[in-house]
């Protein structure tokens, strides 16, 4: 992770965090190759300072320079986004990564962040998958869902997961119905969303 409070704690620069992320990936995939003939379960992850689109591209270049062809992976993770997801910065990061044509998995995206990475058209898909602890967080603190028995909360409950999935799909459908709207003060040609 490359958030400021994390780099302050480690005493390392963002560039050092990125280099270590790539080195860890190379080490893990190398170890895996010696242990199993199965495909490696490890996903390369792009990291940068929150909202630094050029930083994510620099991290992608580190992988490519190390001989890792990111486009060949079923998923490439995008980290350090949880604190920028409901801002225009996440859209800028998504747009910067689109030309790389990668299947992106966004870590820690809540429903408020979904509009920022939702693809404005099929040619510019910037979202393959995402995860969030939000559903588990809500379910852990809320009352048991109707019909749930045998657990003290619904943090790991299939019924709560299905309910959250329904909310995500409803949000996606709402985005599709209404089209996308650009930021009010974004210069022409650098629009966050294009209307359908």
Secondary structure, 3 states (H helix, E strand, C coil): CCCHHHHHHHCCCHHHHHHHHHHHHHHHHHHHHHHCCCCCCCCCEECCCCCCHHHHHHHHHHHHHCCCCHHHCCCEEECCCCCCCCCHHHHHHHHHHHCCCCCEEECCCCHHHHHHHCCCCHHHCCCCEECCCHHHHHHHHCCCCCCCCCCCCCCCCHHHHHHHHHHHHHHHHHHHHHCCCCCCCCCCCCCCCCCC
